[in-house]
Amino acid sequence: MTEMGVNQRIRAIRSNHLTMHFALTDDQLMIRNAAEAFLSEACDSAAVRRAAGRMDRALWQRIAAELGWCATAIPEDCGGLGLGQVELVLLAEQMGRRLPCVPFLSTVGLAATALMEAGGGERWLAQIAAGELSATLALGAREVSLAGCAIWARREGESWLLDGGSEHVPDGADAALLLVVARTDDGPGLFALANDHPGLTRTPLETWDLTRRLARIELAGVPAQRIGEVRAIDFERIEALAALMLAAEQLGGAQQCLDLTLAYCSERSQFGQPIAGFQAVKHRCAEMMVKVETTRSAVYGAAAVADTKPPTRELVMEIGAAKALASEAFFFCAQEAIQLHGGVGFTWEYDPQLYFKRAQAGSRWLGTPESWRERIAAELME
């Protein structure tokens, strides 16, 4: 099935099952505007450069403890606000615009999502909601997917011991709570590790994208607590919801690339006039805008579907389409921003290089566009 055919089938299913409303409520607009205002002041590009390669702990304290953003989608009985994926996506979008060096995606998008879906992690959710705990989830290998899981859990008496390792764990060197997905004899399981065990090694990685800290974790007989009931955890759903948050970040990054490019083209003059007046430049900026707005509709729509708690099959198709669009739109806009800035676009002093590196580094996270389209096509062919 062609890419166009997959997209047409997705739209048909959506129209048959849901009437989509993309207008944000007044409360949602307030959340988005407040997040945009705060991050534009607290996390400008100079702050990102100062924190590059390390966690901005002061900013994380303000976001997690003072503003309470980590509590957004956590249930009220766990100390959260009990809001939905739409509100979470609005925050993640603004995070993607400013690239703060904080463990928001790993704590909220990965760890908290896994704990809510698995059940049994209420005490950790309460700490995350209160801004007292940073956390992360190690899924698999390079694509950070369940398919690449290389950690095994073995039972010894009443205890579980974990062996193996995981590459490219977001904030894996800093997170206070480390969750892992491990293979067991009765299927994959979710485990919380004993962080102080000598068999656990966390190695920070030198990566191209200095705004996101990654680490390699290695396990040798590390004790762990199993979370949730056997065979009751829908890891495909966890992976999809985490991918939705990453797609929202990528949407924000694409929007910022467009904004930076429009501002630069309005100031840069050639042949006695701003280059923004050249037809070729207008066309390229217009194409960026079309990709950004198309992605925004897909991401917001997928978030609205997720809030209806649909079956996993439908959720995967909706989020998969949004994630594929977001990865490609972000890379396209970052690439165009570099080119339209000319020779300075990839220098450290200008911002487009930050977004180009983030777009490249995140393009394979939680599934490539190609792998998501293959999954969607397989679901539709059934």
C-alpha positions as CSV (number, residue, x, y, z in Angstrom):
1,M,0.0,0.0,0.0
2,T,1.4,3.4,-0.9
3,E,2.0,6.2,1.6
4,M,-0.9,8.2,0.0
5,G,-3.2,5.1,0.3
6,V,-2.3,4.7,4.0
7,N,-3.1,8.4,4.7
8,Q,-6.4,8.2,2.9
9,R,-7.5,5.1,4.9
10,I,-6.6,6.8,8.1
11,R,-8.7,9.8,7.3
12,A,-11.6,7.5,6.3
13,I,-11.5,5.7,9.7
14,R,-11.3,8.9,11.5
15,S,-14.3,10.4,9.8
16,N,-16.3,7.2,10.4
17,H,-15.6,7.0,14.1
18,L,-15.0,10.5,15.4
19,T,-16.0,14.1,14.7
20,M,-12.8,16.0,15.3
21,H,-12.9,19.4,17.0
22,F,-9.5,21.2,16.7
23,A,-10.5,24.4,18.4
24,L,-8.8,24.8,21.8
25,T,-10.8,25.7,24.9
26,D,-10.1,28.9,26.8
27,D,-8.3,26.9,29.5
28,Q,-6.1,25.2,26.9
29,L,-5.2,28.4,25.2
30,M,-4.2,29.8,28.6
31,I,-2.0,26.8,29.3
32,R,-0.3,27.2,25.9
33,N,0.2,31.0,26.2
34,A,1.5,30.7,29.7
35,A,4.0,28.1,28.7
36,E,5.1,30.1,25.7
37,A,5.6,33.2,27.8
38,F,7.5,31.5,30.6
39,L,9.9,29.5,28.3
40,S,10.6,32.5,26.0
41,E,11.8,34.4,29.1
42,A,13.4,31.6,31.1
43,C,14.9,29.6,28.3
44,D,16.2,31.8,25.5
45,S,18.9,30.6,23.2
46,A,21.7,32.0,25.4
47,A,20.4,29.9,28.3
48,V,20.3,26.8,26.1
49,R,23.9,27.3,25.1
50,R,25.0,27.8,28.7
51,A,23.3,24.5,29.8
52,A,24.2,22.5,26.7
53,G,25.5,19.1,27.7
54,R,24.2,19.2,31.2
55,M,20.9,19.3,33.0
56,D,19.5,22.8,33.9
57,R,18.5,22.0,37.4
58,A,17.3,25.5,38.3
59,L,14.9,25.5,35.3
60,W,13.8,22.0,36.1
61,Q,13.0,23.0,39.7
62,R,10.8,25.8,38.4
63,I,9.0,23.7,35.8
64,A,8.5,20.6,37.9
65,A,7.9,22.0,41.5
66,E,6.8,25.6,41.1
67,L,4.7,25.4,37.9
68,G,3.6,21.8,38.3
69,W,3.8,20.9,34.7
70,C,4.7,17.3,35.5
71,A,1.3,16.9,37.2
72,T,-0.7,17.8,34.1
73,A,-1.9,14.4,33.0
74,I,-1.4,12.5,36.2
75,P,-4.7,11.4,37.9
76,E,-6.0,13.5,40.7
77,D,-5.9,10.6,43.2
78,C,-2.1,10.5,42.6
79,G,-1.8,14.2,43.3
80,G,-2.0,15.3,39.7
81,L,-4.2,17.7,37.8
82,G,-6.1,15.0,35.9
83,L,-5.9,16.8,32.5
84,G,-5.4,15.0,29.2
85,Q,-3.1,14.5,26.3
86,V,-4.1,17.7,24.6
87,E,-2.9,19.8,27.5
88,L,0.3,17.7,27.7
89,V,0.9,18.2,24.0
90,L,0.5,22.0,24.3
91,L,3.3,22.0,26.9
92,A,5.5,19.7,24.9
93,E,5.1,21.8,21.8
94,Q,6.5,24.8,23.7
95,M,9.3,22.7,25.0
96,G,10.2,21.8,21.5
97,R,10.3,25.5,20.5
98,R,12.8,26.4,23.3
99,L,14.9,23.2,23.8
100,P,15.2,23.4,27.5
101,C,17.8,21.0,29.0
102,V,15.4,19.4,31.4
103,P,14.1,15.8,31.8
104,F,10.5,16.6,30.9
105,L,10.0,14.1,28.0
106,S,11.7,11.3,30.0
107,T,9.9,12.0,33.2
108,V,6.4,12.8,31.9
109,G,6.3,11.3,28.4
110,L,8.1,8.0,29.2
111,A,8.2,7.2,32.9
112,A,4.9,8.6,34.1
113,T,3.1,7.2,31.0
114,A,4.4,3.8,31.7
115,L,3.5,4.0,35.4
116,M,-0.1,5.1,34.6
117,E,-0.6,2.4,32.0
118,A,0.9,-0.4,34.2
119,G,-0.7,0.5,37.5
120,G,1.0,-0.1,40.8
121,G,3.3,3.0,40.7
122,E,1.1,5.4,42.6
123,R,3.8,6.5,45.0
124,W,6.2,7.4,42.3
125,L,3.4,9.2,40.3
126,A,2.7,11.3,43.4
127,Q,6.3,12.3,43.6
128,I,6.5,13.1,39.9
129,A,3.3,15.2,40.2
130,A,4.8,17.1,43.2
131,G,8.0,17.8,41.2
132,E,10.1,15.8,43.6
133,L,11.2,13.0,41.3
134,S,12.8,12.9,37.9
135,A,12.5,9.6,36.0
136,T,13.1,7.8,32.8
137,L,12.2,4.6,30.9
138,A,14.6,2.4,29.0
139,L,12.8,0.7,26.2
140,G,15.1,-0.7,23.6
141,A,18.0,0.0,21.4
142,R,18.7,2.7,18.8
143,E,15.1,3.4,17.8
144,V,14.1,3.4,21.5
145,S,11.4,0.8,20.8
146,L,10.2,-2.3,22.5
147,A,11.5,-4.4,19.5
148,G,15.1,-3.6,20.5
149,C,14.8,-4.7,24.1
150,A,18.0,-6.2,25.2
151,I,17.4,-6.6,29.0
152,W,16.4,-9.9,30.5
153,A,14.8,-10.5,33.9
154,R,15.3,-13.7,35.9
155,R,13.5,-14.9,39.0
156,E,15.5,-15.9,42.0
157,G,13.2,-16.8,44.9
158,E,10.9,-13.9,45.5
159,S,13.3,-11.4,43.8
160,W,13.9,-10.3,40.2
161,L,17.4,-9.8,38.9
162,L,18.1,-7.9,35.6
163,D,20.9,-8.4,33.1
164,G,21.7,-6.7,29.8
165,G,21.8,-3.1,28.7
166,S,20.1,-0.3,26.8
167,E,21.5,2.4,24.6
168,H,20.4,6.0,24.2
169,V,18.3,6.2,27.4
170,P,17.1,9.9,27.7
171,D,18.4,11.4,31.0
172,G,19.5,7.9,32.0
173,A,22.6,9.3,33.9
174,D,20.6,11.7,36.0
175,A,17.1,10.3,36.6
176,A,16.3,9.5,40.2
177,L,13.9,6.7,39.2
178,L,15.1,4.3,36.4
179,L,12.4,2.1,34.8
180,V,13.2,-0.6,32.3
181,V,11.3,-2.9,30.0
182,A,12.8,-6.4,30.3
183,R,12.0,-9.7,28.7
184,T,10.8,-12.5,31.0
185,D,9.7,-16.1,30.4
186,D,6.0,-14.9,30.4
187,G,6.5,-11.9,28.2
188,P,7.9,-8.3,28.6
189,G,7.6,-6.7,32.1
190,L,8.1,-3.2,33.6
191,F,10.7,-3.0,36.4
192,A,12.0,-0.3,38.7
193,L,15.7,-0.6,39.4
194,A,17.7,-0.4,42.6
195,N,19.8,2.6,41.7
196,D,22.5,2.1,44.3
197,H,23.4,-1.5,43.2
198,P,27.0,-2.0,42.1
199,G,25.8,-4.0,39.1
200,L,24.2,-0.9,37.6
201,T,26.4,1.3,35.3
202,R,25.2,4.6,33.8
203,T,27.5,6.1,31.2
204,P,26.7,9.5,29.7
205,L,27.0,9.6,26.0
206,E,28.6,12.3,23.8
207,T,25.9,13.1,21.2
208,W,25.4,15.5,18.5
209,D,22.4,17.1,20.2
210,L,23.7,18.7,23.3
211,T,20.2,19.8,24.4
212,R,19.2,16.2,25.2
213,R,21.3,14.1,27.6
214,L,21.5,10.4,26.7
215,A,23.2,7.6,28.6
216,R,24.0,3.9,28.2
217,I,22.8,1.7,31.1
218,E,24.3,-1.7,31.8
219,L,22.9,-4.2,34.2
220,A,24.6,-7.2,35.9
221,G,22.3,-9.0,38.4
222,V,20.6,-5.8,39.5
223,P,17.6,-6.3,41.8
224,A,14.4,-4.8,40.6
225,Q,10.7,-4.5,41.5
226,R,8.2,-5.6,39.0
227,I,5.4,-3.1,38.4
228,G,1.9,-4.1,37.3
229,E,0.5,-7.5,36.7
230,V,1.9,-10.1,34.4
231,R,0.6,-9.8,30.8
232,A,-1.6,-6.8,31.8
233,I,0.7,-4.0,30.5
234,D,0.1,-2.8,26.9
235,F,3.6,-1.7,26.0
236,E,2.5,-0.8,22.5
237,R,0.2,1.8,24.0
238,I,3.0,3.2,26.2
239,E,5.2,3.5,23.2
240,A,2.5,5.3,21.2
241,L,1.7,7.8,23.9
242,A,5.4,8.6,24.4
243,A,5.7,9.0,20.6
244,L,2.8,11.5,20.7
245,M,4.7,13.7,23.1
246,L,7.9,13.5,21.0
247,A,5.8,14.5,18.0
248,A,4.5,17.5,19.8
249,E,8.1,18.5,20.6
250,Q,9.0,18.1,17.0
251,L,6.1,20.3,16.0
252,G,7.3,23.0,18.3
253,G,10.8,22.7,16.8
254,A,9.5,23.0,13.3
255,Q,7.5,26.1,14.2
256,Q,10.5,27.8,15.8
257,C,12.6,27.0,12.6
258,L,10.0,28.8,10.6
259,D,9.9,31.8,13.0
260,L,13.7,32.1,13.1
261,T,13.8,32.0,9.3
262,L,11.1,34.6,8.8
263,A,12.8,37.0,11.2
264,Y,16.2,36.5,9.5
265,C,14.9,36.9,6.0
266,S,13.2,40.1,7.0
267,E,16.5,41.6,8.3
268,R,18.9,40.2,5.7
269,S,19.2,42.5,2.7
270,Q,20.5,41.6,-0.8
271,F,20.4,43.8,-3.9
272,G,19.1,46.6,-1.9
273,Q,16.0,44.9,-0.4
274,P,15.2,42.2,2.3
275,I,15.5,38.7,0.9
276,A,12.1,38.0,2.3
277,G,10.7,39.9,-0.7
278,F,12.2,37.4,-3.2
279,Q,9.6,35.1,-4.7
280,A,11.8,32.0,-4.3
281,V,12.3,32.7,-0.6
282,K,8.6,33.3,-0.1
283,H,7.8,29.9,-1.7
284,R,10.2,28.0,0.5
285,C,8.8,29.7,3.7
286,A,5.3,29.0,2.5
287,E,6.1,25.3,2.2
288,M,7.6,25.3,5.7
289,M,4.3,26.8,7.0
290,V,2.2,24.3,5.2
291,K,4.2,21.4,6.7
292,V,4.0,23.0,10.2
293,E,0.2,23.5,10.1
294,T,-0.4,20.0,8.6
295,T,1.6,18.6,11.5
296,R,-0.2,20.7,14.1
297,S,-3.6,19.3,12.9
298,A,-2.3,15.8,13.0
299,V,-0.7,16.1,16.5
300,Y,-3.6,17.9,18.1
301,G,-6.0,15.5,16.4
302,A,-4.1,12.5,17.7
303,A,-4.1,14.0,21.2
304,A,-7.8,14.5,21.1
305,V,-8.3,10.8,20.0
306,A,-6.0,9.7,22.8
307,D,-8.1,11.5,25.4
308,T,-11.1,9.3,24.3
309,K,-9.2,6.2,25.4
310,P,-9.6,4.3,22.1
311,P,-8.5,0.8,21.5
312,T,-4.8,0.4,21.0
313,R,-5.1,-0.4,17.3
314,E,-6.8,2.9,16.6
315,L,-4.4,4.8,18.9
316,V,-1.4,3.5,17.2
317,M,-2.6,4.5,13.8
318,E,-3.5,8.0,14.8
319,I,-0.3,8.7,16.7
320,G,1.8,6.9,14.1
321,A,0.6,9.1,11.4
322,A,1.2,12.2,13.5
323,K,4.7,11.0,14.5
324,A,5.7,10.3,10.9
325,L,4.5,13.8,9.8
326,A,6.2,15.5,12.7
327,S,9.6,13.9,12.2
328,E,9.6,14.7,8.5
329,A,8.3,18.3,9.0
330,F,10.9,19.1,11.7
331,F,13.7,17.8,9.6
332,F,12.5,19.7,6.5
333,C,12.0,23.0,8.4
334,A,15.4,22.7,10.1
335,Q,17.1,22.0,6.8
336,E,15.4,24.9,5.1
337,A,16.3,27.2,8.1
338,I,19.9,26.3,7.7
339,Q,19.9,27.0,3.9
340,L,17.9,30.2,4.1
341,H,20.2,31.6,6.8
342,G,23.1,31.0,4.4
343,G,26.7,30.4,5.6
344,V,25.9,31.4,9.2
345,G,23.1,28.9,9.6
346,F,25.3,26.2,11.0
347,T,27.5,28.3,13.2
348,W,27.3,28.1,17.0
349,E,26.2,31.7,17.3
350,Y,22.9,31.1,15.3
351,D,20.0,29.0,16.5
352,P,19.1,26.9,13.4
353,Q,22.0,24.4,14.1
354,L,20.5,23.6,17.5
355,Y,17.2,22.6,15.8
356,F,18.9,20.8,12.9
357,K,20.8,18.6,15.4
358,R,17.7,17.9,17.4
359,A,15.7,17.0,14.3
360,Q,18.4,14.6,13.2
361,A,18.9,13.0,16.6
362,G,15.1,12.6,17.2
363,S,14.2,11.3,13.8
364,R,14.7,7.7,14.9
365,W,13.4,7.9,18.4
366,L,10.2,5.9,19.1
367,G,10.1,4.7,15.5
368,T,11.1,6.2,12.2
369,P,8.5,7.6,9.8
370,E,9.0,4.5,7.6
371,S,8.5,2.1,10.5
372,W,5.3,3.9,11.6
373,R,3.9,3.7,8.1
374,E,4.7,0.0,7.9
375,R,2.8,-0.5,11.2
376,I,-0.2,1.5,10.0
377,A,-0.3,-0.4,6.7
378,A,-0.1,-3.7,8.5
379,E,-3.0,-2.7,10.7
380,L,-5.1,-1.5,7.8
381,M,-4.4,-4.6,5.7
382,E,-5.9,-6.8,8.5
